[in-house]
Amino acid sequence: MSAERIEMIRERLTTTLQPAELEIIDESAKHAGHAGAASGGGHFIVNIVATAFNDKTLIQRHRLVYDALDDIMHREIHALSIQAKTPEES
């Protein structure tokens, strides 16, 4: 299921934000036994570089990522750590 979740995340972020770089790390195993893990949602780190973040605040960048993943948040994803940069910042 983990590989499927990563592909879901990758597909949505790629389609929506067209990143120059995208790394998705599944940390779900580190959270086994955690209350959120019981619901079946995974814990992920997303490192993303995209021109869509140009002239955006950190909160706006995170909102773009969350909007792209909206339909799978809290169902497939329990926790998400985001590092969002512009190409110039990477």
Backbone hydrogen bonds, N-H to C=O, Kabsch-Sander energy under -0.5 kcal/mol:
donor,donor_aa,acceptor,acceptor_aa,energy
5,R,1,M,-2.4
6,I,2,S,-2.5
7,E,3,A,-2.1
8,M,4,E,-2.2
9,I,5,R,-2.6
10,R,6,I,-2.9
11,E,7,E,-2.8
12,R,8,M,-2.2
13,L,9,I,-2.6
14,T,10,R,-2.6
15,T,11,E,-2.3
16,T,12,R,-2.2
17,L,13,L,-2.7
18,Q,13,L,-0.6
18,Q,14,T,-1.3
20,A,49,V,-2.6
21,E,49,V,-1.5
23,E,47,N,-2.7
25,I,45,I,-2.8
27,E,25,I,-0.7
27,E,43,H,-2.9
28,S,43,H,-0.6
30,K,27,E,-1.1
31,H,28,S,-1.8
32,A,29,A,-1.1
34,H,31,H,-2.4
37,A,34,H,-0.7
38,A,34,H,-1.2
39,S,35,A,-0.6
39,S,36,G,-0.7
40,G,37,A,-1.4
41,G,36,G,-0.8
42,G,76,E,-2.4
44,F,42,G,-0.5
44,F,79,A,-2.5
45,I,25,I,-2.4
46,V,81,S,-3.2
47,N,23,E,-2.8
47,N,45,I,-0.5
48,I,46,V,-0.6
48,I,83,Q,-2.9
49,V,21,E,-2.4
50,A,85,K,-2.3
53,F,50,A,-1.5
54,N,51,T,-2.0
56,K,53,F,-1.9
61,R,57,T,-2.4
62,H,58,L,-2.4
63,R,59,I,-2.3
64,L,60,Q,-1.9
65,V,61,R,-1.8
66,Y,62,H,-3.0
67,D,63,R,-2.9
68,A,64,L,-1.8
69,L,65,V,-1.3
70,D,67,D,-0.9
72,I,69,L,-2.1
73,M,69,L,-1.2
73,M,70,D,-0.6
74,H,77,I,-2.5
75,R,72,I,-1.2
76,E,72,I,-2.5
77,I,72,I,-1.5
78,H,42,G,-3.0
79,A,42,G,-1.8
81,S,44,F,-2.5
83,Q,46,V,-2.9
84,A,82,I,-0.5
85,K,48,I,-2.6
85,K,83,Q,-0.5
89,E,86,T,-0.9
90,S,86,T,-1.0
